[in-house]
Amino acid sequence: MIDEQTRSLLAGIGGFDPTPGALAGVVVVDVTRVVAGPYCAMILADLGATVIKVENPDDPDYTRTFPPLLTGEGSEPLSGFFAQYNRNKLGVTANLRTAEGRELLERLVARTDVLIENFRPGTMERLGVGPDRLREANPRLVYAALSGYGQHGPYRGRPAYDNSAQATGGLWSMNGPAGGPPTRVGTIIGDLAASLYGAIGVLAALRHAERTGEGQLVDISQQDSVVTLTENAVVAYTTEGTVPEPLGNAHPFVRPYELFPCRDGHVFFGGYTDKFWRISCEVFGGEGTADAHADLSDMATRFDPDVYRDRVRPMVEGWFRDRTKAELEALAGDLVPLSAVKDIGEVVDDPQIAARDMIVETEYDGYGALRTFGSPVKLDVTPPRTRGRAPATGAHTAEVLADVLGYSAAEIDAMRQAGAI
């Protein structure tokens, strides 16, 4: 952990929620952009870490221009996309292509626990601030590198986006309508998964550093992350030689466990176990329905593709056809796995989402309130801080350089003039 003086200085900058979180005292330097790195760092910020987002003054995180945009008194629109992944951070600028910018980063890392970057492997080394160099400045440093394919292997140097990981991790080939072409998952799941694994890796490495004083490299690949999201696909191939294909909304073998139409939309119904099947028969078909179809009482029978197609699915479709999503949830939502398929508007207004504080509101001066998702991590003693603002580019540069790193006003001005900050 960093020294108490640095912790106190940083605590006085930014004006964020002062409530100490589980990671209070941990300082993270965030040299990332777009989603995979920023979200990883934000997870740590929500949990109480002090996160310093370092951007090139001439080329800041380009998601600052991504929609949706809030307009207000500021000279530039505020990106809701950027704000959602960068709350609770301090903003510092440093041009790592300059000697002064690299020195700034090294001085910052010397008083830091974690650095996160998501450049293509080799980029930080070419700039002269790779993990080996930075660990000379701070042997305890946890250096987390998130990239498309990881820090070693034949694909190491390839450029990559989320879709690259979905494609090469197998997920794309499995997704889509049955009998149709592969379809990407409808969100940046490769970026998001890498963010989550990055946060887990950082926490594990921090625990080791606290015990031993030894930092280490946390190497996270988007492709690796996606592979772990393919459920039973890997073992299906390695044990049986089966290559999964798109199945639409169906499960490879569990039935019924998919999407069903109803009067005003669709619901997910997963009443595949013997217990849930019997309850469903009685609730939707009436008393005696399960006994009247006793030959379907065994789960293995219902899993049979022909039996499911010819008898089980038509029965379920008949149960749901004339009822609304709300009626179906009211009738059976507390008894069997049955959930309305909700659009984002319905999700934002969902009472369970509200009860879990999963839509949070942050006030941005001159722009008004911005509502974003909260944190799914619920801690009863040190709850996450989710209402902090995202920083303007370099908003806290002068304060961090002067109060934490000891730069004089003249030095800071000279660095600005040189384009280093």
N, C-alpha and C positions, 0 to 999 in steps of 0.2 A: 504493500500500500504506500501511497505517497506521504510526504511529510505533512505535519499538522499545519505549518505555515502556508503551504500551497493550497491545502484544502480550505483554509479559512479565507484566503484571498479569492479563490474561485467562487466560494459560496456567496461572496458579496457582489458578484457580477451577474447581470442578466435579468434580475427581477422576477425569476420564476418561483413557482411554489416552493417555499422553504421547508416543507415537510420532509424530514429525512426518510429516504426510502431504504429498501433492503441493500442497495449498492451504494449508499451514502459514503463518500470518501474515495470512491473509485473514479479515476479520471481517464477519459477516453478521447483520443484524437481521431477524428473521423475524416479521412482523406478519400471520400467516396462521392459518387454521383448516381443519379437515376433512382433505382429502388433497392437492389440487392444489398449494397453496403449501407445506404442511409437508413433502411428499415431495421437492419441488424443493430446499428448504433442507436436508433430511436428506442428499440426494445430495452436496451440497457439504460437509456436516459429515463424512460418511464419508470424503471425500477430504482431510480435514485442516483445513478451515476451522473457525474458532470461530463457532458459531451461537448467537445470543441470541434465544430465543423470547419475544416480548412479548405478554402476554395481559391483557385487562381483568380486574381482580380480582373484579368483580361478575358477569362473563360470560365465563369462560375458554372455551377451545376445547371445544365440546360433545362432541367425540369421546372426551373423557375418560370418558364414561359408556357408550360403545359396547361391545357384546360382541365377543369373549369377555372375561369378567372373571375376574381372579385374586383370591381372597380370602386374607387373612392377618392379620397383626397390626395393619395399618394401619386407620384409622377408616373408610376408604372402599375399595371394591374397586379394583383396578388394571386398567385397560383394556388388553388386549393389542392392540387395534386402534390406540389412541393410541400405545402404546409402539413399535409397528412403524414408525410414520412420524415419530417424534420423538426417536429415539436420538441421543446425542452432542450434545445441546443444553443450554445454560444456560437457566434459567427466570427471567424477570423480569415483574413486573406493572406496568402503567401504564394509567390510565384516560385515554384521549385526549380525553374530553369535558371534562376539567378543564384549566385553564391549566398547573397543575403537571405533569400527565401529558404534555402537549404539549411543555413545556420539557424534561422528562426525555428524550423521544424525540429532540428536536433536539440536545441535548448528546451523546446516544449516537451519533446519526448523524454528528456532527462528527468522531467518532473511529472511523468505520466505513467499509468499502469498498462494501458492498452492502446494500440494503434490499429485501425481498420482501414484497409484499402481494397478497391475492386477494379484495379487496372489489369490490363493483359499482363500475364507473367513476364517479368524482365523489365517492365517499365520503370518501376521504382529503382531497380539496380542501375539502369542507364542514367537516371537522374542523380545517382550518387547517394540515395537514401533508402537502399534496400534493407532487408531485415538484419543482415550481418552488421552493416554499418550502424544502424540504429541501436542494435543491442550492445554495441560498444559504448554508446552514450548511456544506455540503461540496461544492464544485464537482466533485470527483472521484467523487461518489457514482454508483454503478450502481443505478438504481431499476427493479426488475422488478415489473411489474403483470400478474398472471394473472387472467383473467376469462372469462366465458362467450363474449362476442362481441368483445372487444377495446376499445381506448380510443377508437376512432372508427368511424363507420358508423351506418346507421339503426337497428341493433339494440343500440347501445352501452349504453343504459340498462336493458335487459331483465334481469330476474332469470334465473338459469340454474343448472342442475345438470348432472351428467354426461349424463343422458339427453337434456337439451336439445341438447347438442353431438352426441350420436349421431343424434338426429333430424334436426337441421338441417345436419349435415355429410355426410349421405348414407349413413352406414354402416348405420343401422337399416333402411333400405329394401332393402338388399342381403342382409341376413342373415335366416336362417330356413329352414324346410323348403321344398323345391321345390314351387311351386304353393300354398304357404301364406302366411299373413300375415307382414309384417315382424316380426323378433324382435331385441330388444336383444342386443348382445354380452354374454356372461355375466360381465362384470367392468366396473369403472368406467374403461373405456379412454380416455374423453375427459379425465378428471382425470389419469390416469397419463401420457398423451401430452403434455398441457400441462406437467406436471412435468418431463418429459425435455427438451422444447424450451426450457422456462424455464432449466434448468441449462445447456444449450448456449448460450443467449443471454447468460446472465450471464458465462460463461467468455469468450465473444467480446468482450463489453463491458469486462470486466476487462483483457483484453489491450490494448485500445485505451486504457483509462485509464492503464495502466502506461506506455505509450509517450508519451502526450500530456498526461496530467493532466486529461483531459476526461471527465466522466461522461456517462451518457446513459440514456434510458428504454428498457427492454426490454419490449415490448408483446406479450403472449402471449394468444391467443384459443383457447379449447377447441374452438370450431367450426372454426377454421383447422387446428388440430392434427388433428382427426378427418378433415378432407378429405384430408390427406396420407396417411391410412391406407387409402384406398379402392382401392389397387393401380392397375389399368388403367381404372377406371370413368370418370375424367374424360376421358382421351384416347379411350376408346371412344365417348363421347357427342360430343365435339368433332370427331372425324374421321368417324364413321359414323352418328351420331345414335342410337346404341344406348343404351337406358336399362337398366342391369343390374337384374335381379330376384333374389329369393332362390333359391339353388340347393342349399340343404341343405349337404351335405358335399362336393359336387362343385366342380370348378374350371370357370371359364367356357369354357375351350377345351382345357386340358391333360388328357390321359387315357392310362392310369389314374393318378389323383392324388386319392385320396379315402379314405373310411372303408370298411373291409370287416369283416364279422363273422367271428369264429373261434369255437372251441369254448367258450372261457371269457370272451368279451368282444369287443373290437374292436381292429383295428390300422389304422394309416395305412400305405398302400402307394403309393409314387410312382415306380414303374418305367416311366416314360413314354418315356425316351430309347431309341434303338435299342440302345445298349450295355446298359442296365439291363434292357430287355425280353428280350434274348437270354439274359442271365445268369439272369433269373427263370424263363424257360422251361426251362432246363437244370436249375436247382436244384429247382424244384417239379414239373416235368413229367417230368423224366428226360432222359437223353441222346437227342438227335434230335428233341426236341419243337419247337425253334425251326424246324428244317428242315421238319418236318411241317406247320407253319403258316407257310410262307414268305410267303404272301400278306399276313401281318400284320407282316412285318418292317420295314415303313416307318412312321415316326412319323406322317406325315400321314394314312395309312390308319387307324391306331388312333385318331386324333383325331376321325374321322368319327363323329357321334353315333349313327347307325344301326349301323355296324360295331361300335362300342364296346358299345352296348346288347345287340346280338344275339350277339356272339362273344367280345369281349375280357373284359367284366365277368363273364359266366358262367364263363369259363375261370379267372379269378383267384379267384372265389368257390369254385370246386371245389378249388383249391389250398389254401385257408385253412380250409375248413369244419370239418375234423376235427382240426385242430391247435390247441394252446393258444397264447396270446400268448408265453409263454416259449419254447416249441418253435419258433415262427416266428422269433423274434429270434435264437435260437441257430443256426438253420439258415441264415438269410440276412441278419441284421442288419448284419453286417460287409461284405456284398457289394452290397446294394441299399438304397435308402431305404425301410426298413420299421421301424416303431416301434409298440410297444404303446401303446394309449390308456390312460393311467394316471390313477387318481383321486388326490386330494391325499395320501391316506395312502401310496399307492405312491410318489408323488413324494418325500415327506419321507424315505422309506427307500431311495430310489434310490442305488445306488453311485456313479453319475456325479455326482449332486447332492452327495453326501458328499465326493467327491474334489475338487470345485470349491468347497468350503466355503460352500455356498449355504443351509445351515440352521445358524444360529448361536445360541448359548445365552448369555443374559445373566442374572445373578443379581440379583434385587431383594430387598433386605433385608426380611424379614418376609413375603415372598410366595413365595419360591422361584425356581426357574429358569423363564425364559420363552424359548421357541424361536421365532425369527422368520426371515424370509428374509434372506440375506446380500446382498452387492453383486455384480452381474454384471461390474463393472469390475475387471479384474485388472491390477495394475501390479507389476512385479517389483522395483522399487526403493522405491517408496512405496505399499505396499498399502493399500487402504481399511481404516478402523477400523470394525468392524461390531458390536462387543460393548458399546458404551456404553449407559448407561441413558437413558431419557427422564426429564425433570425433573418433579418435583411442581410444582404451580402456584406461580410466584413463588419457587421454592426458592433462587435466587441473587440476589434483588433487593437485599438489604442489601449483599452483597459487591460487586456491580457498582456500585451507587450510591456506596458509600464508597470502594472501592479504585480504581475506574476513573474515576468521574466527580467524585470529591472532595466528595460530600455529607457533611455532619456528621451525627452520631447524632441531634442535635436536629432537623435538617431532615428526616431520614428518618422520625422518629417523627411529626412534624407532617404529613407527606404521608400517612402511614398514617391518622392521625386524620381527615384531610380526604377520605379515600377516593380519593386520587390513585394509590396503589399498593396 
